[in-house]
Structures are given as C-alpha cells and as structure tokens.
Amino acid sequence: MEILGKILGSTARVKIMRLFLLNPQNGFSKKDIIKRSRVNSSIAGKEIKLLASLDFIKKHNVNWFFNSFFKYAKEFDRLLIGSDSLDKKLIADTFKKVGKVKLLLVSGIFIKNKDTRIDILIVGDKMKKTKIEDGIHKLEAEIGTELVYVVFDTKEFIYRLNMYDKLVRDIIDFPHEVILQAKELSPTLIAKKV
C-alpha cells in the first residue's frame, strides 16, 4: 500500500480507488467513502474531485459510482487489485492486541480466491470483540472491500475441527494462508494451502 501510495501520490487515493474497483456496481456517498476508506473528510473531498475530473468515478444523484468506461480500468484493476494484498506483518500486527490469538488464517480476497467462504479466521482465547472489529475495519479500509471473517475460541475450534464441521472444513481444506499458528494447534491439521 505504501509503495502504491507513493507512486500514485496518496495512500488515501489508493484506498478510494480500491473501494470503487472492488465494488464497481455500488454507489457511495461522500460520507460512505470516508467511512469505508477511513480517510479524512477534507482529503477525501480532494481525492473524489480529482478522480471525478479524470472520469474514474461519476456522480449519479447523491452517490459516486465507478465509471466502467474509464480508459485505464483494466490496468488499474491489475495494479491495485491484482497486485499482492497479503502483507503478513500488517495482518498479524492488526490482531496482535485482541487477545490470545492461537491461529490467524487468511483466504478469499487475500489470496485472490473468490470461491472461498471467508477471508479471515481468528482462533484464540480472551479475545475482545471490539478490538477484532476495529482490526477488521482497518483492513477493509486498506483493501477496499468488506471482509467476511469468523472468530472461534480455541476449545470450540478444536471441537468443530474434530467433528468435521462443514464451515471449518471448508476453511481448512481449501486454499488459505496461515499467518500465525500456536504450537498447540497441530500444524498437520492446518497446513498451508495456497
């Protein structure tokens, strides 16, 4: 994100562009853009104005929409969406202080796989729901789309894993990347699959 921000002149611009590229059919008010991208109001206003002047976005009624006829749509999609969005350190740091995290696993948008049920799985104990939600919102702002996530305490996760729970098996048996894993959760059960 930092490199793209420097190349394109602003990390705020990258966040807003990703928001529109990942949600091409959705319209967003200025308030929505500010909330979803976590960009300062005055900076968002400047970036929206710039992107509109370049025909990247168009206004219809009160909402802004991605202009599907934008001349360089494919190129920006490849650059901003197709590039690697898996920054393991950022993801690990985001959930460092939410509790005792035993397993942090990513899939979906992070590994460019649209056929998965979730984007993030968090397993641990004494976890704080509000801190997890704050971390999710921070990542959503960085990536530009809503994330689907699941949180389990360790005991429940192990029980579900041993019972071959469909949700857990769908996560573990399909492509994913393990960001953090405690020794007590057997590496053979949760092997890296990308």
Secondary structure in CASP SS format (residue, H / E / C, confidence):
PFRMAT SS
TARGET T0000
AUTHOR 0000-0000-0000
METHOD secondary structure of the structure
MODEL  1
M C 1.00
E H 1.00
I H 1.00
L H 1.00
G H 1.00
K H 1.00
I H 1.00
L H 1.00
G C 1.00
S C 1.00
T H 1.00
A H 1.00
R H 1.00
V H 1.00
K H 1.00
I H 1.00
M H 1.00
R H 1.00
L H 1.00
F H 1.00
L H 1.00
L H 1.00
N C 1.00
P C 1.00
Q C 1.00
N C 1.00
G C 1.00
F E 1.00
S C 1.00
K H 1.00
K H 1.00
D H 1.00
I H 1.00
I H 1.00
K H 1.00
R H 1.00
S H 1.00
R C 1.00
V C 1.00
N C 1.00
S H 1.00
S H 1.00
I H 1.00
A H 1.00
G H 1.00
K H 1.00
E H 1.00
I H 1.00
K H 1.00
L H 1.00
L H 1.00
A H 1.00
S H 1.00
L C 1.00
D C 1.00
F C 1.00
I E 1.00
K E 1.00
K E 1.00
H E 1.00
N C 1.00
V C 1.00
N E 1.00
W E 1.00
F E 1.00
F E 1.00
N C 1.00
S C 1.00
F C 1.00
F C 1.00
K C 1.00
Y C 1.00
A H 1.00
K H 1.00
E H 1.00
F H 1.00
D H 1.00
R H 1.00
L H 1.00
L H 1.00
I H 1.00
G C 1.00
S C 1.00
D C 1.00
S C 1.00
L C 1.00
D C 1.00
K H 1.00
K H 1.00
L H 1.00
I H 1.00
A H 1.00
D H 1.00
T H 1.00
F C 1.00
K C 1.00
K C 1.00
V C 1.00
G C 1.00
K E 1.00
V E 1.00
K E 1.00
L E 1.00
L E 1.00
L E 1.00
V E 1.00
S C 1.00
G H 1.00
I H 1.00
F H 1.00
I H 1.00
K C 1.00
N C 1.00
K C 1.00
D C 1.00
T C 1.00
R C 1.00
I C 1.00
D C 1.00
I E 1.00
L E 1.00
I E 1.00
V E 1.00
G E 1.00
D E 1.00
K C 1.00
M C 1.00
K C 1.00
K H 1.00
T H 1.00
K H 1.00
I H 1.00
E H 1.00
D H 1.00
G H 1.00
I H 1.00
H H 1.00
K H 1.00
L H 1.00
E H 1.00
A H 1.00
E H 1.00
I H 1.00
G C 1.00
T C 1.00
E C 1.00
L C 1.00
V C 1.00
Y E 1.00
V E 1.00
V E 1.00
F E 1.00
D E 1.00
T H 1.00
K H 1.00
E H 1.00
F H 1.00
I H 1.00
Y H 1.00
R H 1.00
L H 1.00
N H 1.00
M C 1.00
Y C 1.00
D C 1.00
K H 1.00
L H 1.00
V H 1.00
R H 1.00
D H 1.00
I H 1.00
I H 1.00
D C 1.00
F C 1.00
P C 1.00
H E 1.00
E E 1.00
V E 1.00
I E 1.00
L E 1.00
Q E 1.00
A C 1.00
K C 1.00
E C 1.00
L C 1.00
S C 1.00
P C 1.00
T C 1.00
L C 1.00
I C 1.00
A C 1.00
K C 1.00
K E 1.00
V C 1.00
END
